[in-house]
Amino acid sequence: MVKLSVIVPFYNVQQYAPDTLRSLRANARDDYEFILVDDCSRDGTPGILERAERELPGAVVVRHERNGGLATARNTGLDRARGEYVTFLDGDDWLAPGYYDQLVARMDDLGCDFLRTDHVQCTARARSVHRVPHGRRDVVLDPRAAILPADRST
């Protein structure tokens, strides 16, 4: 059984895709699948994804015939996902080795269906930590209590 489905939309990100794919390789497990959605890229991204499909364990590439945008690409991935858990990563992002193992372990330990995590935003040499809106850690919350007003960032 597939434990985790990772959906990664790609659109004209040939400059960043190798780092993204390298970080996925450092997170690969036999029970993870990586659904790489090419949203009709017009640069070198399709070739990079073809190679990844051969070299990244659990990877499958899905190609759009027309560019549909981020939400459409994510929905395409959701249609293909078989995992107990699902997560998204953008085609120009990367993860630390073992990141997904930690997420899956926390989900299993807490017995919850959804996790929010902090993330680091990198712009040139600047790094900034973006914390989750609710600062409590390792606590399962009522989902309705954690829904933010539309004007607040999640």
URNORQUI-V988415 format. One record per helix or strand of 2 or more residues. SS is the DSSP state (helix for helix, strand for strand). FROM is the first residue (numbers start at 1). LEN is the number of residues. If there is no record, write none. Layout:
# URNORQUI-V988415
SS FROM LEN
SS FROM LEN
This chain:
# URNORQUI-V988415
strand 4 7
helix 14 12
strand 32 7
helix 45 11
strand 59 5
helix 70 11
strand 85 6
helix 99 12
strand 119 5
strand 126 5
helix 143 4
